[in-house]
Amino acid sequence: MTFATALFIVMGKSRAEADRKMHRKIPEDRYKALISTPVRLEIKHRSLGPPEACVVQIQRYVEAGIGHLILIFIDLEDMDRPRAAIASA
């Protein structure tokens, strides 16, 4: 059996910066509406922080047996940052 999940990715120089970025991209009222709907379980699966921390969090999903991981980047500018962090590891 293969397990899958979706993971929202928001990156910044720190977790606090990434959290601020997420709240700029998804206003608080919209965020509260999302987490009160059936997709709330997916919204709880998010990775916030610098690229290196996001890579570590993604690796934990892999180690837990997740075979398919859908990465949803809140800010498209963040898409290449994990690749660079992996390459430098």
FENURFEN-V39924 format. One line per field, one symbol per residue. psi: psi as a letter, one per 20 degrees, with the letter a starting at -180 (. if undefined). A space follows every 10 residues. Layout:
psi=???
This chain:
psi=ppqqrqpppp qrhrhgghgg gghhhoqghg ghhgijrijh hhhhnqoqaq ghhggggghh gghijohpoo pophohiihi ghghhghi.
